[in-house]
Amino acid sequence: MMKSIKKITLAILALGFISIAQVFAAKAPTAVATFAGEAVEDEGVGTMTLTFYSDKTFVVHINVEGEIDLGEDLGTMQMKMDADYMAGTYKGDPKKDGKVTLTITKYSSEEYSEETSYKILGAMIAGEPIELTSEDMPLVELPKKDWEKEDLIIKDDAIDFEEIVLTRVVQEGK
């Protein structure tokens, strides 16, 4: 009798864990609109992507390759940056033309960790290209007083964002 109770209890617990996992999986935000365009930065040329999610958050991702100037004594080095640049929340409907207001609450950290600093230094000494990712430059929560609001206008499936024209990316299944 005791073994049966333990088996029933374990079965109920297992079902409970499966149900909890299903709830969390069902609530994961999905992309509702994505815009991309060519980014020309001081560091080089690449792509900027702005993705809006179902939970009213957004992320700006940059993927840039180019040459950076290390100063008169050090010369230049090749760099690739593939990282989230900023994030926050939004109001409005990015699925159609109209106004969307971003509240920027996170920026990519400009202060590198000791590990990332050594990674950059090692590449400089070896004369090799460096690749920086979101792991090297994590998004950092800004103090609420430093949050920035930016109004964007979506018109004809395009946004002018930070002087870059981003066009709507057609998502599969849409």
SEFI-268281 format. One record per residue: residue in one letter; x, y, z of N, C-alpha, C in turn. Coordinates in steps of 0.2 Angstrom, whole numbers, padded with zeros to 4 digits, always signed. Example, Ala and Ser with C-alpha at 12.3 -4.5 7.8 and 13.67 -1.06 7.14 Angstrom:
BEGIN
A+0066-0028+0039+0062-0022+0039+0066-0016+0039;S+0064-0011+0035+0068-0005+0036+0064+0000+0039;
***
This chain:
BEGIN
M+0004-0006+0000+0000+0000+0000+0004+0006+0000;M+0010+0006+0004+0014+0012+0004+0018+0013-0002;K+0020+0008-0006+0023+0008-0012+0018+0012-0017;S+0012+0010-0017+0007+0012-0022+0006+0020-0021;I+0006+0022-0014+0005+0029-0013+0011+0033-0015;K+0017+0030-0014+0024+0033-0017+0023+0034-0024;K+0021+0029-0028+0021+0029-0035+0016+0034-0038;I+0010+0034-0034+0005+0039-0036+0008+0046-0035;T+0011+0047-0029+0014+0054-0028+0019+0056-0033;L+0023+0051-0034+0029+0053-0039+0026+0054-0046;A+0020+0051-0048+0017+0052-0054+0014+0059-0055;I+0011+0061-0049+0007+0067-0049+0013+0073-0049;L+0018+0072-0045+0024+0077-0046+0027+0077-0053;A+0028+0072-0056+0030+0072-0063+0025+0076-0068;L+0019+0075-0067+0014+0078-0071+0014+0086-0069;G+0015+0087-0063+0016+0094-0061+0022+0098-0064;F+0027+0094-0064+0033+0097-0067+0032+0098-0075;I+0029+0093-0078+0028+0094-0085+0023+0100-0087;S+0018+0101-0083+0013+0106-0083+0017+0113-0083;I+0021+0113-0078+0025+0120-0076+0029+0121-0082;A+0033+0116-0085+0037+0117-0091+0033+0119-0097;Q+0027+0117-0098+0023+0118-0103+0021+0126-0103;V+0019+0128-0096+0017+0135-0095+0022+0140-0097;F+0029+0138-0095+0034+0143-0096+0036+0143-0104;A+0036+0137-0107+0037+0137-0114+0032+0140-0118;A+0025+0140-0116+0020+0143-0119+0021+0151-0119;K+0024+0153-0113+0024+0161-0112+0030+0164-0115;A+0035+0160-0118+0041+0163-0120+0039+0168-0126;P+0042+0174-0126+0040+0179-0131+0042+0177-0138;T+0038+0178-0143+0040+0177-0149+0041+0184-0153;A+0044+0183-0159+0045+0189-0163+0039+0191-0166;V+0037+0197-0166+0031+0199-0169+0032+0204-0176;A+0038+0207-0175+0040+0211-0181+0048+0212-0181;T+0051+0211-0187+0058+0212-0187+0060+0217-0193;F+0065+0221-0192+0067+0226-0197+0074+0226-0197;A+0077+0226-0203+0085+0226-0204+0087+0231-0209;G+0093+0233-0208+0096+0237-0213+0104+0237-0213;E+0107+0241-0218+0114+0241-0218+0116+0246-0213;A+0121+0244-0208+0124+0249-0203+0131+0251-0205;V+0132+0257-0206+0139+0259-0207+0141+0263-0200;E+0146+0260-0197+0148+0263-0190+0155+0264-0191;D+0158+0268-0186+0165+0269-0186+0169+0263-0187;E+0167+0257-0184+0170+0251-0184+0170+0247-0191;G+0165+0249-0195+0164+0245-0201+0157+0245-0204;V+0156+0240-0208+0149+0240-0211+0146+0233-0209;G+0140+0233-0209+0136+0227-0207+0129+0228-0207;T+0126+0224-0202+0118+0224-0202+0116+0226-0195;M+0111+0230-0195+0107+0232-0188+0100+0229-0189;T+0098+0225-0184+0092+0222-0184+0088+0224-0178;L+0082+0226-0179+0077+0228-0173+0072+0223-0173;T+0071+0220-0167+0066+0214-0167+0061+0216-0161;F+0055+0216-0163+0049+0217-0158+0046+0211-0156;Y+0045+0210-0149+0043+0203-0146+0036+0204-0144;S+0032+0198-0143+0025+0198-0141+0024+0201-0134;D+0030+0201-0129+0029+0203-0123+0030+0211-0122;K+0030+0214-0128+0031+0221-0128+0038+0223-0127;T+0043+0219-0128+0050+0221-0127+0053+0221-0134;F+0059+0224-0135+0063+0224-0141+0070+0224-0140;V+0074+0221-0145+0081+0221-0145+0084+0224-0151;V+0089+0228-0151+0093+0230-0157+0099+0226-0157;H+0101+0222-0163+0107+0218-0163+0111+0221-0169;I+0117+0221-0168+0122+0223-0173+0127+0218-0175;N+0128+0218-0181+0133+0213-0184+0138+0217-0189;V+0143+0219-0186+0148+0224-0190+0155+0221-0191;E+0158+0222-0197+0165+0220-0198+0168+0226-0201;G+0175+0226-0198+0179+0232-0201+0185+0232-0198;E+0188+0238-0199+0195+0240-0196+0194+0245-0191;I+0197+0244-0185+0197+0249-0180+0204+0252-0179;D+0204+0259-0177+0210+0262-0176+0212+0262-0169;L+0218+0259-0168+0220+0258-0161+0224+0264-0158;G+0226+0269-0163+0230+0275-0161+0236+0275-0165;E+0239+0280-0165+0245+0282-0169+0251+0276-0168;D+0252+0274-0162+0257+0270-0160+0255+0262-0162;L+0249+0261-0162+0247+0254-0162+0244+0252-0169;G+0242+0257-0173+0239+0255-0180+0232+0253-0179;T+0230+0248-0184+0223+0246-0184+0223+0238-0183;M+0217+0236-0182+0216+0229-0182+0209+0227-0184;Q+0208+0221-0187+0201+0219-0190+0197+0217-0184;M+0191+0219-0184+0186+0217-0179+0179+0215-0181;K+0176+0211-0178+0169+0209-0180+0165+0209-0173;M+0160+0213-0174+0155+0214-0168+0149+0211-0170;D+0146+0206-0166+0140+0202-0167+0137+0202-0160;A+0133+0207-0158+0130+0208-0152+0124+0212-0151;D+0120+0211-0146+0115+0215-0144+0117+0222-0142;Y+0114+0227-0145+0117+0234-0144+0112+0237-0139;M+0106+0237-0139+0101+0240-0134+0095+0236-0134;A+0091+0237-0128+0085+0233-0127+0080+0238-0123;G+0074+0236-0123+0069+0239-0119+0062+0237-0120;T+0057+0242-0119+0050+0240-0120+0048+0245-0126;Y+0042+0243-0128+0039+0248-0133+0031+0248-0132;K+0028+0253-0135+0021+0254-0136+0020+0255-0143;G+0014+0253-0145+0012+0253-0152+0012+0247-0155;D+0010+0246-0161+0009+0240-0165+0014+0240-0171;P+0020+0236-0170+0025+0236-0175+0023+0232-0181;K+0018+0229-0181+0016+0224-0186+0012+0229-0192;K+0011+0235-0191+0008+0239-0196+0011+0246-0196;D+0010+0250-0201+0012+0257-0201+0009+0261-0196;G+0013+0266-0193+0011+0270-0188+0017+0271-0183;K+0015+0274-0177+0020+0276-0172+0021+0271-0167;V+0028+0269-0166+0030+0265-0160+0034+0269-0156;T+0033+0269-0149+0038+0272-0145+0042+0267-0141;L+0049+0268-0142+0053+0264-0138+0055+0267-0132;T+0056+0263-0126+0059+0265-0120+0065+0261-0119;I+0071+0264-0120+0077+0261-0120+0080+0260-0113;T+0080+0254-0110+0082+0253-0103+0088+0249-0102;K+0091+0247-0108+0098+0243-0108+0102+0245-0114;Y+0108+0246-0112+0113+0247-0117+0119+0242-0117;S+0122+0241-0122+0128+0236-0122+0134+0240-0118;S+0137+0236-0113+0142+0238-0109+0148+0240-0113;E+0150+0246-0111+0156+0249-0114+0162+0247-0110;E+0161+0245-0104+0166+0243-0100+0167+0235-0100;Y+0173+0233-0103+0174+0226-0104+0176+0223-0098;S+0174+0216-0097+0176+0212-0091+0184+0211-0092;E+0187+0209-0087+0194+0207-0087+0196+0202-0092;E+0191+0197-0093+0192+0192-0098+0192+0195-0105;T+0187+0199-0106+0186+0202-0113+0192+0206-0114;S+0195+0210-0109+0200+0215-0110+0206+0210-0112;Y+0208+0205-0109+0213+0200-0111+0212+0197-0118;K+0206+0196-0120+0205+0193-0126+0207+0199-0132;I+0205+0205-0130+0206+0210-0135+0214+0211-0135;L+0217+0211-0129+0224+0212-0129+0228+0207-0133;G+0226+0201-0132+0229+0195-0135+0229+0195-0142;A+0223+0197-0145+0222+0198-0152+0227+0204-0155;M+0227+0209-0151+0231+0215-0153+0239+0213-0153;I+0241+0209-0148+0248+0207-0148+0249+0202-0154;A+0245+0198-0155+0246+0193-0160+0244+0195-0167;G+0242+0201-0168+0240+0204-0174+0234+0201-0178;E+0230+0198-0174+0224+0194-0176+0218+0198-0176;P+0213+0196-0180+0206+0200-0179+0203+0198-0172;I+0199+0202-0170+0195+0201-0164+0188+0200-0165;E+0184+0196-0162+0177+0195-0163+0174+0196-0156;L+0169+0201-0156+0166+0202-0149+0158+0200-0150;T+0156+0197-0145+0149+0195-0145+0145+0198-0139;S+0139+0196-0139+0135+0199-0133+0138+0196-0126;E+0141+0191-0126+0144+0188-0120+0150+0193-0118;D+0153+0196-0123+0159+0200-0122+0157+0207-0120;M+0151+0209-0122+0148+0216-0121+0141+0215-0119;P+0139+0213-0113+0133+0211-0111+0128+0218-0110;L+0122+0217-0111+0117+0222-0110+0117+0224-0103;V+0117+0231-0101+0117+0233-0094+0111+0237-0093;E+0107+0235-0088+0101+0239-0086+0103+0246-0084;L+0100+0251-0087+0101+0258-0085+0097+0260-0079;P+0100+0265-0075+0096+0268-0070+0089+0271-0073;K+0084+0270-0070+0078+0273-0073+0078+0280-0075;K+0082+0284-0072+0082+0291-0073+0086+0292-0080;D+0090+0287-0082+0093+0287-0089+0090+0284-0095;W+0084+0281-0093+0080+0278-0099+0078+0283-0104;E+0079+0281-0110+0077+0285-0116+0071+0283-0119;K+0067+0288-0121+0061+0287-0126+0063+0289-0133;E+0061+0285-0137+0062+0287-0144+0056+0285-0148;D+0053+0290-0152+0047+0288-0156+0049+0286-0163;L+0047+0281-0165+0048+0278-0172+0042+0279-0176;I+0043+0280-0183+0037+0280-0187+0038+0274-0192;I+0034+0270-0192+0034+0264-0197+0030+0267-0203;K+0033+0267-0209+0029+0269-0215+0032+0265-0221;D+0027+0262-0224+0029+0258-0230+0034+0252-0228;D+0032+0250-0222+0037+0244-0220+0044+0246-0219;A+0045+0252-0217+0052+0254-0216+0052+0259-0209;I+0058+0259-0206+0059+0264-0200+0065+0267-0201;D+0066+0274-0200+0072+0277-0200+0074+0277-0192;F+0079+0273-0191+0081+0272-0184+0089+0274-0183;E+0091+0279-0179+0098+0281-0178+0101+0282-0185;E+0098+0285-0190+0100+0287-0196+0101+0281-0201;I+0098+0276-0199+0099+0270-0203+0092+0268-0205;V+0090+0266-0212+0084+0264-0214+0083+0257-0213;L+0079+0255-0209+0078+0247-0208+0071+0246-0211;T+0071+0240-0215+0065+0238-0218+0063+0231-0215;R+0056+0231-0216+0053+0225-0213+0056+0218-0216;V+0057+0214-0212+0059+0207-0214+0053+0203-0214;V+0052+0200-0219+0046+0195-0220+0048+0189-0216;Q+0044+0187-0211+0045+0181-0207+0042+0175-0210;E+0045+0169-0210+0042+0163-0213+0035+0162-0210;G+0030+0160-0214+0024+0158-0211+0019+0164-0210;K+0022+0170-0213+0017+0176-0212+0015+0178-0219;
***
